[in-house]
Amino acid sequence: MHFHKYEKIWLIFGILSLAVFLSIVGFTAFAHGHEPAGGMDIIDPEKVNETAPFNKPGVRQIDENRYEVVVVAQAFGYDPSEIKVPAGKEIIFTLTSTDVVHSFTIDNTKVNMMAVPGRITHKSYTFDKPGKYLVLCNEYCGTGHHFMSTEIEVYEP
Ligand code: CUA
């Protein structure tokens, strides 16, 4: 097989750029300590109500600086319906779904969690400012999808 000189240059350029870009991705992921997304824990979606911690959805204090918020997403709302957490503390959200895929997306933050039946998702977040934060479902989940929302009240500790 014969390659034209320009074809060879172009091939080498392509392979080299691929190697460079993949190394950059690999290197930055390693340098920033990226990990695969949560959601590796499994749960029986039909037994969510009996399985800890989802048998008691709500806010609980883990220690002085950490709180856990256990949320069950289902068509078309979230349990608990009221979430109140302090500002400036680490909040660990633990989420699952009993029916279809939903999301738990906190407006104006970086929190955008998937609620997947059969899976448990975790996300840690610290609210800097007190106030009310809107939570929306951004995965189309049925006719009531656009009503699926709640609010987090962040108070001054
Ligand atoms: Cu739940 Cu869309």
Residues whose N, C-alpha, C, O or C-beta is under 5 A from the ligand:
A	BS01	CUA	V101 H102 S103 C137 N138 E139 Y140 C141 H145 M148
